[in-house]
């Protein structure tokens, strides 16, 4: 058989895969849109929803209830991880990712149409909760698949670099939702923003999702996945979740604990300071949006730096930098916020995003992907990430509110973040290094 004939036979058996750059771009665009939708709800839960959907409650109670609607998504995220993880490991990554993006987009668009308490009474908050649950299911299946598509298409020795594109969708999505809300406030007023302007960001999701679907439909499955699917046993193909808990439970438990620092830092620092500055310090809402945008943009070079560094020195070494970053910045963060200046808020946001957030999240996709075999990788990565979101991320905002009200100082929240960093460091000591491992082993 000639070389050309052999190549044709292989091409007929396994479709020509998309280029790594194309897949990484599709991963970035899709995750940016999904995180835009997800974070938009979080910002409005701090700035808008207590007044629009829970106006009859005492301010602290209204904030807690509003964060509860934000938190219900975390309960749904493991369901999305299990369902779409199974779907992605047995049917394909691409089909799962297209479905999650569509589900997220529809739910977010409909949130922009939900009537407030003054119009619909209790039905408004109830509709908000249902749509938030849909967002949770979607994000539960989104992240793992987007990360794997980029990593499984990446060249050898560059998995950290290509894996970071799915991670950068997080700060870009955060920046976009802050920017949209800031533009609305600038063009109208803070009162108009509370009355109706906040809905614009949610309605815009329809256009963003249409673009994201167009991009995602253009990529192919990875050769690694197709080969694993062909070679896998019937049991692996039918119940990847059972295989995960039976054969890889220890790695699953350690990787869940590894994410405690990121979860506490992201939600008790980066997310919670908006509620703290509004409810306690009474600072302008626009300052929260501006500082958030600055932090999200400033961290992007740090993401690339940490990702490339992990390809050279290992995932664990970079993770240590990120964990120490959360530990070191936890107390200075709120000291800067307490200066009650826009400059202090911007500096706090930039430090948290660029050191702690980037140092851990930039390598999280590649590290988790390398920890699980291909046949159950979508399930393993997704379940690990989403279990951490339920155990650590979901209660973080509630705990932050409780710590602030119980101890009377926001530095109790800083101590909470520091404890998370120490827990993650303990977990990291028990995990193996993976950056030089074979992805299809």
C-alpha positions as CSV (number, residue, x, y, z in Angstrom):
1,X,0.0,0.0,0.0
2,X,1.4,3.4,-0.9
3,X,1.9,6.2,1.6
4,X,-0.9,8.2,0.0
5,X,-3.3,5.3,0.1
6,X,-2.5,4.7,3.8
7,X,-3.0,8.3,4.6
8,X,-6.4,8.2,2.8
9,X,-7.4,5.1,4.8
10,X,-6.5,6.8,8.1
11,X,-8.3,10.0,7.1
12,X,-11.4,7.9,6.3
13,X,-11.3,6.2,9.7
14,X,-10.6,9.3,11.7
15,X,-11.8,12.8,10.5
16,X,-9.1,15.4,10.0
17,X,-8.9,17.2,13.3
18,X,-9.2,21.0,13.6
19,X,-6.0,23.0,14.2
20,X,-5.0,23.6,17.8
21,X,-5.3,27.4,17.3
22,X,-8.8,27.0,15.9
23,X,-10.0,24.8,18.7
24,X,-8.4,27.0,21.3
25,X,-10.2,30.0,19.9
26,X,-13.5,28.2,19.9
27,X,-12.9,27.2,23.5
28,X,-12.1,30.7,24.5
29,X,-15.1,32.3,22.8
30,X,-17.5,29.7,24.1
31,X,-16.4,29.8,27.7
32,X,-16.2,33.7,27.6
33,X,-19.9,33.8,26.7
34,X,-20.9,31.2,29.3
35,X,-19.0,33.0,32.0
36,X,-20.4,36.3,30.9
37,X,-23.9,34.9,31.4
38,X,-23.0,33.3,34.8
39,X,-21.1,36.3,36.3
40,X,-23.8,38.7,35.1
41,X,-26.2,37.1,37.4
42,X,-23.7,37.2,40.3
43,X,-23.1,41.0,39.9
44,X,-26.8,41.7,39.7
45,X,-27.4,39.5,42.8
46,X,-25.2,41.9,44.7
47,X,-26.2,45.2,43.1
48,X,-29.8,44.8,41.8
49,X,-31.8,41.7,42.8
50,X,-32.1,42.6,46.5
51,X,-34.1,45.7,45.5
52,X,-35.9,44.4,42.5
53,X,-37.0,40.9,43.6
54,X,-36.8,41.1,47.5
55,X,-37.7,44.8,48.3
56,X,-39.8,43.9,51.4
57,X,-36.9,42.3,53.3
58,X,-34.5,43.9,55.7
59,X,-31.3,44.9,53.7
60,X,-29.0,42.1,55.1
61,X,-31.8,39.5,54.7
62,X,-32.5,40.7,51.2
63,X,-28.8,40.3,50.3
64,X,-28.7,36.8,51.8
65,X,-31.8,35.7,49.9
66,X,-30.4,37.3,46.7
67,X,-27.1,35.3,47.2
68,X,-29.3,32.2,47.7
69,X,-30.7,32.6,44.2
70,X,-27.1,33.0,43.0
71,X,-26.1,29.9,45.0
72,X,-28.8,27.5,43.7
73,X,-26.8,27.3,40.4
74,X,-24.1,25.5,42.4
75,X,-26.5,22.8,43.4
76,X,-27.3,22.2,39.7
77,X,-23.7,22.3,38.5
78,X,-22.9,18.7,39.6
79,X,-26.0,17.5,37.8
80,X,-24.7,19.2,34.6
81,X,-21.3,17.7,35.2
82,X,-22.7,14.2,35.5
83,X,-25.1,14.4,32.6
84,X,-22.9,16.3,30.1
85,X,-19.8,14.4,31.3
86,X,-21.5,11.1,30.4
87,X,-22.7,12.7,27.2
88,X,-19.2,14.0,26.3
89,X,-17.4,10.7,27.2
90,X,-19.9,8.5,25.3
91,X,-21.2,10.6,22.4
92,X,-18.7,13.4,22.0
93,X,-17.2,16.6,23.4
94,X,-18.6,18.8,20.6
95,X,-22.2,17.7,20.9
96,X,-22.1,18.3,24.7
97,X,-20.6,21.8,24.3
98,X,-23.1,22.9,21.7
99,X,-25.9,21.9,24.0
100,X,-24.5,23.6,27.1
101,X,-24.0,26.9,25.2
102,X,-27.5,26.8,23.9
103,X,-29.0,26.0,27.3
104,X,-27.1,28.8,29.0
105,X,-28.0,31.4,26.3
106,X,-31.7,30.7,26.5
107,X,-31.8,30.8,30.3
108,X,-29.9,34.0,30.4
109,X,-32.0,35.7,27.8
110,X,-35.2,34.8,29.7
111,X,-33.8,36.2,32.9
112,X,-33.8,39.6,31.2
113,X,-37.6,39.2,30.8
114,X,-38.5,38.1,34.3
115,X,-40.8,40.6,36.0
116,X,-39.8,42.1,39.4
117,X,-41.6,41.6,42.7
118,X,-43.6,44.8,42.3
119,X,-45.2,43.3,39.1
120,X,-45.4,39.6,39.6
121,X,-45.0,39.2,43.4
122,X,-43.4,35.9,44.5
123,X,-43.6,34.5,41.0
124,X,-40.8,36.8,39.9
125,X,-38.2,35.3,42.3
126,X,-39.5,31.8,41.6
127,X,-38.9,32.2,37.8
128,X,-35.5,33.7,38.6
129,X,-34.5,30.6,40.6
130,X,-35.7,28.1,37.9
131,X,-33.7,29.9,35.2
132,X,-30.7,30.1,37.5
133,X,-30.9,26.3,37.9
134,X,-30.7,26.0,34.1
135,X,-27.6,28.2,34.1
136,X,-26.1,25.9,36.7
137,X,-26.7,22.8,34.7
138,X,-25.2,24.4,31.6
139,X,-22.0,25.7,33.3
140,X,-21.7,22.3,35.0
141,X,-21.2,20.6,31.6
142,X,-19.5,23.5,29.8
143,X,-16.1,24.0,31.5
144,X,-14.8,20.5,31.4
145,X,-15.6,20.0,27.7
146,X,-14.2,23.3,26.6
147,X,-11.0,22.6,28.5
148,X,-10.6,19.1,27.0
149,X,-11.3,20.1,23.5
150,X,-8.4,22.6,23.6
151,X,-6.0,20.2,25.5
152,X,-6.7,17.1,23.5
153,X,-6.0,19.0,20.3
154,X,-2.8,20.6,21.6
155,X,0.8,19.7,20.5
156,X,3.0,17.7,22.9
157,X,4.6,19.9,25.5
158,X,2.1,22.7,25.1
159,X,-1.0,21.4,26.9
160,X,-0.7,24.1,29.6
161,X,-0.6,26.9,27.0
162,X,-3.5,25.7,24.9
163,X,-5.5,24.7,28.0
164,X,-5.3,28.2,29.3
165,X,-7.6,29.5,26.5
166,X,-10.6,27.9,28.2
167,X,-9.5,29.5,31.4
168,X,-9.2,33.0,30.0
169,X,-12.8,32.9,29.1
170,X,-13.5,33.4,32.8
171,X,-11.9,36.9,33.2
172,X,-13.0,37.9,29.7
173,X,-16.6,37.0,30.6
174,X,-16.3,38.8,33.9
175,X,-14.9,41.9,32.1
176,X,-17.7,41.9,29.4
177,X,-20.5,41.7,31.9
178,X,-19.0,44.5,34.0
179,X,-18.4,46.6,30.9
180,X,-22.0,46.2,29.6
181,X,-23.5,47.2,33.0
182,X,-21.1,50.1,33.3
183,X,-22.0,51.4,29.9
184,X,-25.7,51.2,30.8
185,X,-25.1,53.2,34.0
186,X,-23.1,55.7,32.1
187,X,-25.7,56.2,29.4
188,X,-28.6,56.4,31.8
189,X,-28.3,56.7,35.6
190,X,-28.0,54.3,38.6
191,X,-31.7,54.6,39.2
192,X,-32.6,53.7,35.6
193,X,-30.1,50.9,35.8
194,X,-32.0,49.5,38.8
195,X,-35.4,50.0,37.2
196,X,-34.7,48.4,33.8
197,X,-31.2,48.9,32.6
198,X,-29.8,45.7,34.2
199,X,-32.0,43.7,31.8
200,X,-30.0,44.8,28.7
201,X,-27.0,42.7,29.7
202,X,-29.1,39.5,29.9
203,X,-31.0,40.2,26.6
204,X,-27.6,40.7,24.8
205,X,-26.8,37.1,25.6
206,X,-29.0,36.0,22.6
207,X,-26.6,37.6,20.1
208,X,-23.5,36.4,21.9
209,X,-24.7,32.8,22.0
210,X,-25.6,32.8,18.3
211,X,-22.0,33.8,17.5
212,X,-20.6,31.2,19.9
213,X,-22.7,28.4,18.3
214,X,-21.4,29.4,14.9
215,X,-17.8,29.1,16.1
216,X,-18.2,25.8,18.0
217,X,-20.0,24.0,15.2
218,X,-16.8,24.5,13.1
219,X,-14.5,22.3,15.1
220,X,-14.1,18.5,15.1
221,X,-13.6,15.9,17.8
222,X,-10.0,15.2,18.9
223,X,-8.1,12.2,17.6
224,X,-7.3,11.1,21.2
225,X,-11.0,11.0,22.1
226,X,-12.0,9.1,18.9
227,X,-9.3,6.5,19.4
228,X,-10.2,6.1,23.1
229,X,-13.9,5.7,22.2
230,X,-13.0,3.0,19.7
231,X,-10.8,1.1,22.1
232,X,-12.8,1.5,25.2
233,X,-14.6,-1.3,26.9
234,X,-18.4,-1.5,26.9
235,X,-18.5,-0.8,30.7
236,X,-16.3,2.3,30.3
237,X,-18.6,3.6,27.5
238,X,-21.8,3.0,29.4
239,X,-21.0,4.2,32.9
240,X,-18.0,6.5,33.0
241,X,-19.2,7.9,36.4
242,X,-19.1,4.4,38.0
243,X,-15.5,3.9,36.7
244,X,-14.6,7.3,38.1
245,X,-15.8,6.5,41.6
246,X,-14.6,2.9,41.6
247,X,-11.1,3.3,40.2
248,X,-10.2,7.0,40.5
249,X,-11.9,8.1,43.8
250,X,-8.6,9.2,45.5
251,X,-7.6,11.5,42.7
252,X,-11.1,12.9,42.5
253,X,-11.1,13.7,46.3
254,X,-7.7,15.3,46.1
255,X,-8.5,17.4,43.1
256,X,-11.7,18.6,44.7
257,X,-9.8,19.7,47.8
258,X,-7.1,21.3,45.6
259,X,-9.7,23.9,44.4
260,X,-10.7,25.2,47.9
261,X,-8.3,28.2,47.7
262,X,-9.6,29.3,44.3
263,X,-13.2,28.9,45.3
264,X,-12.9,30.8,48.5
265,X,-10.7,33.5,46.9
266,X,-12.9,34.0,43.9
267,X,-16.2,34.3,45.8
268,X,-15.2,35.7,49.2
269,X,-12.8,38.3,47.7
270,X,-13.4,39.0,44.1
271,X,-17.2,38.5,44.2
272,X,-18.1,39.5,47.7
273,X,-16.3,42.8,47.8
274,X,-19.0,44.3,45.6
275,X,-21.7,43.5,48.2
276,X,-19.4,44.7,51.0
277,X,-18.7,48.1,49.4
278,X,-22.4,48.6,48.6
279,X,-23.9,47.4,51.9
280,X,-21.3,48.5,54.4
281,X,-19.1,51.2,52.8
282,X,-21.8,52.7,50.6
283,X,-19.4,53.3,47.7
284,X,-20.7,53.9,44.1
285,X,-21.7,50.8,42.2
286,X,-19.7,52.0,39.2
287,X,-16.5,51.6,41.3
288,X,-17.2,47.9,41.7
289,X,-17.6,47.5,38.0
290,X,-14.6,49.6,37.0
291,X,-12.3,47.8,39.5
292,X,-13.6,44.4,38.4
293,X,-12.9,45.2,34.7
294,X,-9.3,46.4,35.6
295,X,-8.6,43.2,37.5
296,X,-10.0,41.0,34.7
297,X,-8.0,42.7,32.0
298,X,-4.7,42.9,34.0
299,X,-4.7,39.2,34.8
300,X,-4.7,38.0,31.2
301,X,-0.9,38.3,30.7
302,X,-0.4,36.5,34.0
303,X,-2.6,33.7,32.8
304,X,-0.4,33.1,29.7
305,X,2.8,33.5,31.8
306,X,1.7,30.9,34.4
307,X,0.4,28.5,31.7
308,X,3.7,28.5,29.7
309,X,5.6,28.3,33.0
310,X,3.7,25.1,33.9
311,X,4.8,23.5,30.6
312,X,8.4,24.1,31.6
313,X,8.6,23.5,35.3
314,X,5.4,21.6,36.0
315,X,1.8,22.2,37.1
316,X,2.5,21.7,40.9
317,X,5.2,24.4,41.0
318,X,2.9,26.9,39.4
319,X,0.0,25.9,41.6
320,X,2.1,26.5,44.7
321,X,2.7,30.1,43.5
322,X,-1.1,30.6,43.1
323,X,-1.9,29.1,46.4
324,X,0.7,31.3,48.2
325,X,-0.7,34.2,46.3
326,X,-4.2,33.7,47.8
327,X,-2.7,33.3,51.2
328,X,-0.6,36.4,51.0
329,X,-3.2,38.7,49.4
330,X,-6.2,37.7,51.6
331,X,-5.6,40.4,54.3
332,X,-4.1,43.2,52.2
333,X,-7.1,42.8,49.8
334,X,-9.6,44.1,52.2
335,X,-7.2,46.7,53.7
336,X,-7.1,48.2,50.2
337,X,-10.9,48.0,49.9
338,X,-11.2,49.8,53.2
339,X,-9.3,52.8,51.9
340,X,-12.6,53.6,50.3
341,X,-10.9,54.9,47.2
342,X,-11.3,53.8,43.6
343,X,-7.5,53.4,43.4
344,X,-7.5,51.0,46.4
345,X,-10.3,49.0,44.9
346,X,-8.6,48.7,41.5
347,X,-5.3,47.6,43.1
348,X,-7.0,45.0,45.3
349,X,-8.8,43.6,42.2
350,X,-5.7,43.5,40.1
351,X,-3.6,41.7,42.8
352,X,-6.3,39.1,43.4
353,X,-6.9,38.4,39.8
354,X,-3.3,38.4,38.7
355,X,-1.7,36.4,41.5
356,X,-4.2,34.1,43.2
357,X,-6.7,33.7,40.5
358,X,-4.3,33.4,37.6
359,X,-1.8,31.3,39.5
360,X,-4.3,28.6,40.3
361,X,-6.9,28.8,37.5
362,X,-4.5,29.1,34.6
363,X,-3.2,25.6,35.1
364,X,-6.3,24.0,36.5
365,X,-7.6,22.8,33.2
366,X,-4.4,21.1,32.1
367,X,-3.7,19.6,35.6
368,X,-7.2,18.1,36.0
369,X,-7.2,16.8,32.4
370,X,-3.9,15.0,32.9
371,X,-5.2,13.5,36.1
372,X,-7.9,11.3,34.5
373,X,-7.8,8.8,31.6
374,X,-9.4,9.8,28.2
375,X,-12.3,7.3,28.5
376,X,-13.7,9.1,31.6
377,X,-11.8,12.4,31.3
378,X,-14.9,14.6,30.6
379,X,-16.7,13.1,33.6
380,X,-13.7,13.2,35.9
381,X,-12.8,16.8,35.1
382,X,-16.4,18.1,35.2
383,X,-17.3,16.2,38.4
384,X,-14.2,17.3,40.2
385,X,-14.7,20.9,39.3
386,X,-18.4,21.0,40.1
387,X,-18.1,19.1,43.4
388,X,-15.6,21.8,44.4
389,X,-18.1,24.4,43.4
390,X,-20.8,22.9,45.6
391,X,-18.6,22.2,48.6
392,X,-16.5,25.4,48.5
393,X,-17.8,28.0,46.1
394,X,-21.6,27.8,46.8
395,X,-21.4,28.6,50.6
396,X,-18.6,31.1,50.3
397,X,-20.8,34.2,49.8
398,X,-23.1,33.1,52.7
399,X,-20.1,32.4,54.9
400,X,-18.6,35.8,54.1
401,X,-21.9,37.6,55.0
402,X,-22.1,35.6,58.2
403,X,-18.5,36.2,59.2
404,X,-18.8,40.0,58.5
405,X,-22.0,40.3,60.6
406,X,-20.8,38.0,63.4
407,X,-17.3,39.4,63.9
408,X,-17.9,42.9,62.8
409,X,-14.8,43.0,60.6
410,X,-14.2,42.0,57.0
411,X,-10.8,40.6,57.9
412,X,-12.7,37.5,59.2
413,X,-13.5,36.9,55.5
414,X,-9.7,37.3,54.8
415,X,-9.0,34.6,57.4
416,X,-11.5,32.3,55.7
417,X,-9.7,32.6,52.4
418,X,-6.3,31.9,54.0
419,X,-7.7,28.7,55.5
420,X,-8.8,27.6,52.0
421,X,-5.3,28.2,50.7
422,X,-3.8,26.0,53.4
423,X,-6.2,23.2,52.7
424,X,-5.3,23.3,49.0
425,X,-1.6,23.2,49.8
426,X,-2.1,20.0,51.9
427,X,-3.9,18.4,48.9
428,X,-1.3,19.4,46.4
429,X,1.4,17.5,48.4
430,X,-0.4,14.2,47.8
431,X,-1.0,14.7,44.0
432,X,1.5,13.6,41.4
433,X,3.2,15.8,38.8
434,X,1.6,15.3,35.3
435,X,3.0,17.8,32.9
436,X,5.3,15.2,31.2
437,X,2.7,12.4,31.2
438,X,1.1,10.9,28.1
439,X,-2.4,12.2,27.7
440,X,-3.7,9.0,26.1
441,X,-2.0,6.7,28.6
